Amino acid sequence: MNKAKWDALSDKHKAIIQTACKANVANQFAEGEAIQGKALATLKSKGVTIHKWDPDIIATLRKTWNEVAAEEAAKDAKFKEVWDNLNAFRKEYSLWSDLGYLK
């Protein structure tokens, strides 16, 4: 949304838009999780073999991405800001990520 238009809205209208956006995101997360099982079953029924990435491949992809991101962060202050914020979130979230789901 155009910032000037946003700034011109009343607090009430801003709250309505913010609430609608939050509800939309929550709905999409819930729906996205809910439909995965059926989607995977449909793919399997059509002969698709579902594979999970090998942990070594995931580790290589993560290491390589971190190297690329560090290079980009060194060149671009905005990228660095976003990258640092993402990493701070990941660090804080890791406790829940490790404990929050049955394995």
URFENMO-V973941 format. One record per pair of residues at least 6 apart in sequence whose C-alpha atoms are under 8 Angstrom apart, sorted by sequence separation. I is the first residue (numbers start at 1). GAP is how many residues later the second one is. D is the distance in Angstrom with one decimal. If there is no record, write none. Layout:
I|GAP|D / I|GAP|D
This chain:
43|6|8.0 / 44|6|7.2 / 73|6|5.4 / 74|6|7.0 / 72|7|6.8 / 73|7|4.1 / 6|8|7.4 / 72|8|7.4 / 73|8|7.9 / 40|10|7.9 / 73|10|7.2 / 69|14|7.5
